[in-house]
């Protein structure tokens, strides 16, 4: 914050409440993680893998005409295979 701004007592209370809420949230996350580690000490987080025989759908934004033109130019110049 810039040094010229003076917060009212109400704003300071709001900030304090927000910090407390974030601390509680972080504490809850830590407790859950510790509980999970106690329950399954030798387990590592699962890595998600793509499986054979399953059709996956990926949704992407369509490139604009300008982006397509620049990509075509790169391919024609041999920069991108």
MODELLER restraints for C-alpha pairs under 7 A, 6 or more apart:
rsr = mdl.restraints
at = mdl.atoms
rsr.add(forms.Gaussian(group=physical.xy_distance, feature=features.Distance(at['CA:74:A'], at['CA:80:A']), mean=5.86, stdev=0.5))
rsr.add(forms.Gaussian(group=physical.xy_distance, feature=features.Distance(at['CA:75:A'], at['CA:81:A']), mean=6.26, stdev=0.5))
